[in-house]
Structures are given as C-alpha cells and as structure tokens.
Amino acid sequence: MREWLPPYRANLKLYGKEFGDYIKALGDDLLISERFAQAFRDEGLRGLEGFHPLEVLRVRRGRRGPKPSSVPRYLIVRPCFGRAAVDLARSHIRGAQPPACEECRHTHFDSIYGFTLEPGTWNGEDIFRPRGQPGVLTVSERFERFVARHGFTNLRLTPTEEYVWDPHAPEPLPTTKEGSA
C-alpha cells in the first residue's frame, strides 16, 4: 500500500446529518476531527502518528438532505503497529496456520470469532494494529472510556472476544451486544 504524501487533500461524502469525529480513509490512514485530536493529546493517549492537517476540497451528499453549513477541520493520522501479538492458542481463529514470521505473526486463516492478545506483549498503546492482525484496529479500555466520555461519533467499538470476521458466513453476522461502546 502506498503512503499518502503531502499535500493532504480529500473530497468527503456526507451520509448523515453531521460529520463524524472519525473517518476511515484509504489504506492505513484515518481522519479525525480537530476536537478528537486535541482531546487525544490532552489526555496523553498513545498510538496515533502524524496529525497532519487535511484540506477538504469538496463535500458531496451521499443521500438526500440539506448541504452542510460547515465542515470540521480534520487531521490525517495513522495508527501504529503495536508490539502486542495475537495469541493463536487462546483465540477463536479458524484455519490458522503457524506464522511464517514470529515478528509480524502473519498467518492465513478462514475466519475469526473472537481473539485475544498474548500476555506480556502489549506496550500500553491506546490504539494500534496488533501483530498477527494488522488489518484490525485494536484499542485499550482507556480509549473506550475516552470515546464514551467525549461522545465522539462515527466509530463503533467491539470487544475483541466478540469480534467476528467470516467472509463465508451467511448474513447477518453476530453484532456488538446492546450497551457495548
């Protein structure tokens, strides 16, 4: 995947009434509102890198509705690759093969019905990509409380033991339980 280089410019598509504080961009990048970024820094959370301002070139509506009156300022960030490693023995990963590389822990598997991290491998990052699951953003309980406390929008957190990824499963897949952040 190529890295997004400056200048950081993007067109946004608005599906709801208001813009969210968190937007998944292409590749490994995320867009976060200036409000989110300031709170993240103020509370000393760890795991996001970059914090480069984004120039919004154009906003289109994804559904019918009024044009937005204003667009929040966004920053582009990238979650770090953490040292925490997925524990294949205690996780519910079907068809997992032993990793070819102990550093990246990359392995092939058929589906995930919950996962856990190996004890002693997490270095305290609040948002990160764990070794063995680089496509899955993982957050700390501190990050979960941070999101709830500030009321940040456009992100859904699922406990790792409830996380499901199964491309061959019939729809609908199990979802986050009521009351979960």
C-alpha positions as CSV (number, residue, x, y, z in Angstrom):
1,M,0.0,0.0,0.0
2,R,1.4,3.4,-0.9
3,E,1.8,6.0,1.7
4,W,-0.3,9.2,1.4
5,L,2.1,12.0,1.0
6,P,1.6,15.8,1.3
7,P,-0.3,17.8,0.3
8,Y,-3.1,16.1,2.2
9,R,-6.3,16.9,0.3
10,A,-9.5,15.0,0.0
11,N,-13.1,15.1,-1.1
12,L,-15.6,14.0,1.6
13,K,-19.0,12.3,1.2
14,L,-21.6,13.0,3.9
15,Y,-24.2,10.3,4.5
16,G,-25.8,11.6,7.7
17,K,-26.8,14.9,9.0
18,E,-23.4,15.8,10.5
19,F,-19.8,14.9,10.0
20,G,-18.2,12.4,12.3
21,D,-15.2,12.7,14.5
22,Y,-13.6,9.6,13.0
23,I,-13.4,8.6,9.3
24,K,-11.7,5.6,7.9
25,A,-9.6,6.7,4.9
26,L,-7.9,4.6,2.3
27,G,-5.1,2.3,3.3
28,D,-4.0,2.6,7.0
29,D,-4.9,6.2,7.3
30,L,-7.7,7.7,9.5
31,L,-9.2,11.2,9.5
32,I,-10.0,12.6,12.9
33,S,-11.7,15.9,13.9
34,E,-9.6,18.6,15.4
35,R,-11.7,18.1,18.6
36,F,-10.8,14.4,18.7
37,A,-7.1,15.2,18.1
38,Q,-7.0,17.8,20.8
39,A,-8.6,15.6,23.4
40,F,-6.3,12.7,22.4
41,R,-3.3,14.8,23.0
42,D,-4.6,16.4,26.2
43,E,-5.3,13.1,27.8
44,G,-1.9,11.7,26.8
45,L,-3.2,8.8,24.8
46,R,-0.7,6.8,22.6
47,G,-0.8,5.1,19.3
48,L,-1.7,7.6,16.6
49,E,1.1,9.1,14.5
50,G,1.1,12.1,12.1
51,F,-1.5,14.6,13.0
52,H,-1.2,16.4,9.6
53,P,-3.9,18.9,8.6
54,L,-6.3,17.9,5.8
55,E,-7.6,20.3,3.2
56,V,-11.2,19.4,2.3
57,L,-11.6,20.2,-1.4
58,R,-15.3,19.3,-1.8
59,V,-18.2,17.8,0.1
60,R,-20.9,15.7,-1.6
61,R,-24.1,14.3,-0.1
62,G,-24.3,10.6,0.0
63,R,-28.1,10.8,0.5
64,R,-30.7,13.5,0.0
65,G,-30.6,16.2,2.6
66,P,-29.5,19.8,3.2
67,K,-26.0,20.8,2.4
68,P,-23.8,21.0,5.5
69,S,-23.4,24.5,6.9
70,S,-19.8,23.9,7.9
71,V,-17.1,21.3,7.7
72,P,-15.0,20.5,10.7
73,R,-11.2,20.6,10.4
74,Y,-9.7,17.2,10.1
75,L,-6.3,15.8,10.6
76,I,-4.8,12.7,9.0
77,V,-3.3,10.1,11.4
78,R,-2.0,6.6,11.2
79,P,-2.4,4.0,14.0
80,C,0.9,2.5,15.0
81,F,1.8,-1.2,14.5
82,G,2.0,-2.3,18.1
83,R,4.1,-4.9,19.8
84,A,1.0,-6.8,21.1
85,A,0.7,-10.2,19.4
86,V,-2.5,-12.2,18.8
87,D,-2.5,-15.4,20.9
88,L,-3.4,-18.1,18.4
89,A,-3.8,-20.7,21.1
90,R,-6.4,-18.8,23.1
91,S,-8.2,-17.0,20.2
92,H,-11.1,-18.4,18.1
93,I,-9.4,-18.2,14.7
94,R,-10.4,-21.0,12.4
95,G,-8.0,-22.5,9.9
96,A,-5.0,-20.6,11.4
97,Q,-1.6,-21.9,10.3
98,P,1.5,-21.3,12.3
99,P,3.0,-17.9,11.4
100,A,5.9,-18.0,9.0
101,C,7.5,-15.0,10.7
102,E,7.5,-14.6,14.5
103,E,8.0,-10.9,14.3
104,C,5.0,-9.9,12.1
105,R,3.0,-13.0,13.1
106,H,1.3,-13.0,9.7
107,T,-0.8,-16.2,9.1
108,H,-3.5,-17.4,6.8
109,F,-6.9,-18.2,8.4
110,D,-10.5,-18.8,7.3
111,S,-12.4,-16.8,9.9
112,I,-12.2,-15.0,13.3
113,Y,-14.8,-15.5,16.1
114,G,-13.0,-13.5,18.8
115,F,-9.4,-13.1,19.6
116,T,-7.1,-12.3,22.5
117,L,-3.6,-10.9,22.8
118,E,-0.6,-12.8,24.3
119,P,0.0,-11.7,27.9
120,G,3.1,-9.5,28.2
121,T,3.3,-8.3,24.6
122,W,1.2,-5.1,24.8
123,N,3.2,-1.9,25.4
124,G,0.4,0.3,26.5
125,E,-0.7,1.9,23.2
126,D,-4.3,3.1,23.3
127,I,-4.9,2.4,19.6
128,F,-2.8,0.1,17.5
129,R,-2.6,-2.7,14.9
130,P,-1.6,-6.0,16.7
131,R,0.9,-8.4,15.3
132,G,-1.0,-11.2,13.6
133,Q,-4.0,-8.9,12.8
134,P,-2.6,-5.9,11.0
135,G,-5.9,-5.0,9.4
136,V,-7.8,-4.9,12.7
137,L,-7.6,-1.7,14.8
138,T,-7.4,-2.6,18.5
139,V,-8.0,-0.2,21.3
140,S,-7.4,-0.1,25.0
141,E,-10.1,0.1,27.7
142,R,-8.8,3.6,28.3
143,F,-9.5,4.5,24.7
144,E,-13.0,3.1,25.0
145,R,-13.7,5.3,28.1
146,F,-12.2,8.3,26.2
147,V,-14.6,7.8,23.3
148,A,-17.6,7.5,25.6
149,R,-16.6,10.4,27.8
150,H,-16.2,12.8,24.9
151,G,-19.1,11.5,22.8
152,F,-17.1,11.0,19.7
153,T,-19.1,10.0,16.7
154,N,-18.8,7.6,13.7
155,L,-16.9,4.8,15.3
156,R,-18.1,1.5,16.8
157,L,-16.0,-0.4,19.3
158,T,-16.4,-4.2,19.6
159,P,-14.8,-6.2,22.4
160,T,-12.1,-8.5,20.9
161,E,-13.8,-11.6,22.2
162,E,-16.9,-10.6,20.2
163,Y,-15.1,-9.5,17.0
164,V,-16.3,-11.6,14.0
165,W,-14.8,-11.7,10.6
166,D,-16.0,-14.5,8.3
167,P,-16.3,-13.9,4.6
168,H,-18.1,-17.2,4.1
169,A,-20.8,-16.8,6.8
170,P,-24.4,-16.3,5.9
171,E,-25.7,-12.8,6.6
172,P,-26.3,-11.3,9.1
173,L,-23.2,-11.8,11.2
174,P,-23.4,-11.5,15.0
175,T,-23.1,-7.9,16.1
176,T,-22.0,-6.0,19.1
177,K,-24.2,-6.6,22.1
178,E,-26.6,-3.9,23.3
179,G,-24.9,-1.5,25.6
180,S,-21.4,-2.0,24.2
181,A,-19.5,1.0,23.1
